[in-house]
């Protein structure tokens, strides 16, 4: 388990460690009900209602619940599991598709790989599944339609306190860090598709738990697939041609640098981490960015905001520009940790992107893949 003494020195983790301990001791949660077959479970996948608490919650606060689907049960003996893949769904908020894609790609690796797919409910989802949820879903966390993807806090209610969607991942990772439950775990990969890609990239920049896992020699890496746009760490954007990077017309797009497109207007989770820490941490993250070459023609919900347009005319150009941007601000050292790969002949297809040479290397290999040269 984590060195709780060290973690408690950092108040950021105090609540997370306290509740992670409850999870380790038997998945304690509201009404004593955690494991159940949810209405949205799929095939032979296991579903649990994972209990989470907001930062600085009082000891008597009722846990909120988040559905987590997996290819192996979260309870029981996890010996032999060497790798965990945490897969984040897209705007559909249906984790079954990306879980199924990763499991199919894993093939024989499934025996040593735990694939987890949390589900970030909107309020309409709770209403839809209420008849099949404990206490009619009263204790389930829910977010605004786009808020979950950028780490915003959940919607408060009579029995629900605000909780960042990124805190859910923090607590999930802390659970996985328990060496008595996962004695053979060596690597964790967070992967997101579409809006889930936006989630994973923003979490890579701000997440609090990964550094603690790295200190336990559990490597954490990130795969961002078909993200609609990216997080910039300075107000500059690519102006094209010989102009290179500079300040864009902020009158035409006043919010171009507001979170999650930039570091203005941070939400509470990102603000707690702080701008300087976000900038310092990001270049050390092991990242892979995958974008289908035909994504612009097949994305069912493209980001048409002016903030996204300020990053490039379409997702493929945004990836090429972002690669150039990161190398400009972080230097050549970035190339050791972060790889950029357009995926030929694919569009909005998680399985095709993750099944590419770079995707498979990140998910099931050594985590290294070559850059593919690009032009903005």
PyMOL commands that set and color helices and strands:
alter all, ss='L'
color gray80, all
select helices_A, chain A and resi 4-8+11-24+30-32+95-112+123-132+134-137+147-150+165-176+195-206+209-215+241-243+268-273+275-282+295-298+306-309+315-330+332-336+350-354+357-364
alter helices_A, ss='H'
color red, helices_A
select strands_A, chain A and resi 46-52+64-70+83-88+113-118+187-193+219-225+236-240+244-247+286-292+338-343
alter strands_A, ss='S'
color yellow, strands_A
deselect
rebuild
show_as cartoon
